[in-house]
């Protein structure tokens, strides 16, 4: 059974969301429903799915096998807090 839900959101958020769903050829309702499902479904029978944005971004960064991210991050923090 489908039930109507009213949300109050920032104008900018709504504009960005409408643009996003238009480009993805989906609806705001389906995006919100998927988001709520991802937050609330936590059992073995339901498989967790990532949002379309996460799926789109997954794997776009390629690092060398020997890349030491811990050392790089420590160096970044040292410079930031000098």
C-alpha positions in Angstrom: 0.0 0.0 0.0 1.4 3.4 -0.9 0.9 6.3 1.5 1.6 10.0 0.8 4.4 11.7 2.8 5.1 15.4 3.0 8.6 16.6 3.5 10.0 20.1 4.2 13.4 20.6 2.6 15.7 23.5 1.6 14.8 24.9 -1.8 18.4 24.3 -3.1 18.2 20.6 -2.0 14.9 20.2 -3.9 16.2 21.8 -7.0 19.4 19.6 -7.0 17.3 16.5 -6.3 14.9 17.3 -9.2 17.8 17.8 -11.6 19.4 14.5 -10.4 16.2 12.4 -10.9 15.6 14.0 -14.2 19.1 13.0 -15.4 18.7 9.5 -14.0 15.1 9.1 -15.3 13.7 8.1 -12.0 11.5 9.8 -9.4 12.0 11.6 -6.1 9.7 9.1 -4.5 11.8 6.1 -5.5 15.0 7.8 -4.4 13.5 8.6 -1.0 12.0 5.1 -0.7 15.3 3.5 -1.6 17.1 5.7 1.0 14.6 4.8 3.8 14.9 1.1 2.8 18.7 1.2 3.0 18.5 2.7 6.5 15.9 0.4 7.9 16.2 -3.0 6.2 18.7 -5.0 8.2 18.1 -8.7 7.7 19.7 -11.5 5.7 16.8 -11.9 3.3 17.1 -8.4 1.9 20.3 -7.6 0.0 21.7 -4.1 0.7 22.0 -1.9 -2.4 24.0 1.2 -2.8 22.5 4.4 -4.1 22.9 5.0 -7.9 25.5 7.8 -7.1 27.7 5.5 -5.0 27.5 2.8 -7.8 28.4 5.4 -10.3 31.5 6.6 -8.3 32.7 3.2 -7.3 36.0 2.3 -8.8 36.8 5.7 -10.4 40.0 6.2 -8.3 42.9 3.9 -9.1 45.9 3.9 -6.8 49.3 2.2 -7.1 49.6 -1.2 -5.3 52.3 0.3 -3.0 50.4 3.5 -2.2 50.7 4.2 1.6 47.5 6.1 2.4 48.2 6.1 6.1 51.6 7.8 5.6 50.1 10.3 3.1 47.3 11.2 5.5 49.7 11.6 8.4 51.8 13.9 6.3 48.7 15.9 5.4 47.7 16.2 9.1 51.3 17.3 10.0 51.1 20.1 7.5 47.6 21.1 8.4 48.3 21.5 12.1 51.8 23.0 12.0 
